[in-house]
Amino acid sequence: MATPATVLSDLSSHLQKIEEEPTTTLDTDLLEKAELFTSTPEYRNDIWKETQPLFLQIASLLPKLQQDPSPLTRFIIKLAEPYRFEDIKNVEFEVGLDLQAAPFHALILTLLGKATANSVDAQALATRPAVMSSIVRLWLCTPDAGIATQAEDLLTSLLQVSKNEPAMVSSQDPSYAYGTGPVWRRLFGDRDIASLYYHYTSLKQLTSPPLPLLNKRDKTIAQARLLSWLPQVGKLDWNALVSSHGVEAEREVGLKEGQGLLHYAALKMVDTEDDMLMHLTLINFFSVLITTVNTKPHLTYVSSKDIAMYLH
């Protein structure tokens, strides 16, 4: 009777053959058998620790695969289920997050979800600006609503787990708070990333726009995604939304010194006269923001007068 170890070894040999002869068809029966073994106690308790070479082999093969990758992407998620982020942190995630790499988006976002296990893993991910930027770009630009939701949830979870530097401040210290952790600094303090929130949602033509160049319809979709995310951010740290982060795009969209992403999203981003659906989305945003964020001074940044203007 085949053991998990022998089946996984057979799979590795099969994948090597595909690497050498790309026309070789994936053995889906072997993949299903290997997937069953990844659910056994034997695999989950011990064998998984020895499978990193197989994981890296699959990760290397996937971008070059000349056939439907879905059986292999399903398997690698099962294979990596017991893994920690530490075990996979060196994968070139940004390749699988490229907008053209649609078959791999769910897989990569699932793997990156392992970085939400603790603040140390989140910090390790935050040190990779190309990956973080790719997550934000995918979230705002993908035509797949399910992938956008998965990316948004990942960003929120990373912010939730990222407080101050793990080894520097105790949890009893009042400065152990949101807004200063590595993920926060990357998503709001990194000028290249912070500018993406404006470039992909502003209906104005901003200078040096990053790819892809979105049309008006796609920008309104990105606007709705930003409005969905901001209350979750504000619930954790209000200052991240109301503070200026010093990017040129803030000036170009009409923000003044001391005005931040919230001011832009609430009062400048949406064309309320020309887009009734986004007008309704904005009204819903105000409702969610008010009921979600408990910070007392939040209405001083978006005045009740401004809100009333949009509600009527």
N, C-alpha and C positions, 0 to 999 in steps of 0.2 A: 504493500500500500504506500502510495506517495506521501511524503511528508511535506509540510509547508516549505522547508528549506530546499528540497529537491525541485518542487514545482517552481519556486521563485528562481532557482538556478536555471531551470529549463526556459523560463521566460526571458531571462537575461541573454541566453544563447540565441533565442528566437529574435530578440530585438537587435542583437549584433548582426544577425543575418540581414535584417531589414536595413540596417545602417549601411551594409556593404552592397546590398541589392535592393534599392528603393522600391522596385516593382513587387517585392514579396508582400503578400497579403497578410495583414494582422491575423493571428490565430485567436479569434474571439473565444473559442472554447477554452484555450489555455488561459486567456485573460480572466474568464469567468471562474475557472478553477482557482487561479491565484487570488482572485478577489475573495472567494469563499474562505481561503486560508487566512486572509488578513483579519477575519472576524474571530478566529480561534483563540482561546486563552494562551496557547503555546506561542502564537505570534505576538499577541499583545503584551505578554509578560516578559518575553525574552528576545525572540527572533527579530523583532523590529529594529533592535539596536544594531543589527548587522546589515541592514538593508540600505544604508545610505548610498553605497555605490550604485545599486539598482535605481534608486531615486534620481541620482545625478545622471545616470545613463538615459533614463526616460526624459528628464528635463532637457538634455542635450539633443535628443532625437526629435522631440515634438515639433520644434520650429521647422525641421527639414522634412517632416512626414508628408508624403505625397498621396495621402488617402484620408478618409474621415478620421479625425483624431479622437472623437468622443469616447470610444471604448477605452482608450489609453488614458484620457483625462479623468474619466470616472475611476479608473483603477488607481491612478496616482493619488487621488484624494483619499481613497481607502488605505493605500499603503502608508501615507504620511499621517494618518489620523493620530497615532500615538506620539508623533514627533513633537518636539518643542521648536520654537523659532530658532534657537541656537543651532539646531541640526540642519536648518535650511537657509540660514541667513545670507549665504554667499551666492545664492541663485541670482541670475540676472533678471530680476522681476520686471524691470522696465521694458524688456523685449516683449514679454507677454501682455503688457499693459498698453502697448501701442494700439491706436484706434483701428488699425488694419488687422490686428490679431484677435478678431472677435471670438473665434472658437476657444480661446484660452483665457478670456477675461474672468469668467466665473472661477476657474481653477486658481488663477493667480491671486484673486481677491480672497478666496478661501484660505490659501496658504498664508497670505499676509495677515489674516485674522489671528494667526498664532502669536503675533506680536502684541496682541491685546491681553495676553495672559498676565503680564506684570509690567511694572514701570521700567525695569531693566531692558526687557525686550522692546518696549515701545521706544526707549531711548536709542537702542541699536538701529531701529528702523529710521528714526528721526535724523540720524547721521548720514542718511543716504538721500540727499536732496533730489536726485534724478527720479528715484522711486516715488517719493512723496509728491513731486510735481506731476508725475504720470498718473497717480491716483486722482489728484484734483482735476487734471485734464480729462481723464476718462469719465469721471463723475459728471462734469458739466457738459461734455460734448458727445457722449455715446448716444446713438439713437435707440438703444435698448433700455427701456424703463426699468426692467428688473436689475440689470447691471448697475444702473445709476443708483438705485436704492441700496444695492449691496455695497457700493463704494461709499455712499453717504453714511451708512451704518458703520463701516470700517473707520471712517474719519472720526465719527462721534465716539466710538469705542476707544480709539487711540487717545483722544483728548481726555476721556474719562479716567484712563489709567495713568496719564502723564501728569504728575505733579512736579514737585521740585526734584532736583537731582537725588536719586535714591539713597546714596550713601552720605549725603551731606546734612540732611535735616530730618529730625525725628518726627513721627506722625503727631506727636503732642505739641510740636512747635506751631505757633499760629501762622508762620510763614509757609507751612506745609499746605499749599493751596494750589488751586488751578490757576492757569494763566501764565505761569513762569516755567513750567516743565518743558523738556526738550521738544515735544511734539507741538506745543503751543508756540514756541519760538520759531519752529520751522514753518508752521502753517500761517503765522501772522507776522513774524519778524523777518522771514526770508522775502526780500523784495520781489524776486522773480516769481515766487509762488503767490504772494499777496496780490500782485498785479493781475493774475489770472482771473480773480473774482470779478474784476472790472472789465477786462478785455473780452471775456466770453459772455458778458451780460449787458454791456452798455450798447445802446442803439446808436451812439455817436461813433464816428470814425476816430479811433485813438491812434496815436503814432506807434510804430513798430509793433503791430499786432502779432502775437504768436500764432503758429499753425495749430489747428486748422482755422481757416477763416469762415466763421459761421454766418449764415444768412439770417434775416430778421426772425423767421419762424424758429430756427434753432436757438437763437439768442433768447427768445421768450421762454423756450423750454428750460434753458439754463437759468433764467431768472426765477422760474418756479422752483427749481431745485435749490437755488440759493436761499429763497424765502422759506423753504421747508427746513433747511439746516440751521439757520441763524437762531431761532428760539432755543434749540438744543444747546448751541454754543453759549448763548446768553444765560441760560440756566446755570451753566457751570462757572462762567466768568464773564460778567457784564462788560468789564473794561476792554476785553479783546474786541468787542463790537463797536464801542464808542470812541476808541482811541485811534488817532492817525498813525499810520505805520510808515510814513515817509516815502511812499512810492509815487512816481510821476503821474500814474494813472489817476490817483486821487484828485490831483489838481485838474487834470483834463476832463473829469466828469463833473467838475464844478464844486468840489468839496473845499471848504476853507480849513484853516489850521484848527486842529482840535476836533474836526468832524471825521467820523470813521465809517466803517462798512455799513453799520446800521442806518446812519443818516442817508447814505447813498441808496440803500435798498428800499428804504421806506418812503423817501421823498423825491428821489431823482431818477431811479432806474426804470420804472414802469411808465409806459405811455398810456395813461389812464383814459385819454380822450379817444384814442384810436383802437384800443384793444380791450373789449369788454371782459373777455375771459381773464386776462391778467389783472384787470381792475378788481374782479371778484376774488381772484387769488390773493391780491394785496390786502383786501378787506379781511379775508380769512387769516392772513399772516398777522395782522394787528390783533385779532381775537386770540390767536394762539400765543402770540408774544405776551400779551397782557396776562393771560391765565397761566402761562408757563413760568415766566420769570418773576421771582419773588423779591428781587432787589428793589428797594423802595424808591430810589431816585430815577427809575428807568423812564418815566414819562417826562422827565425834564429834557430828555434828548429827542424824543419824538412827542411833541406837545399834544395835549388833548385837542387843541384847536386844529392841528394838522390832521389828526385822526378823524375828527368830525368832518373835515373837508372831504375825506375819501369815503366816508360812510354815507354821504348824501349825494 
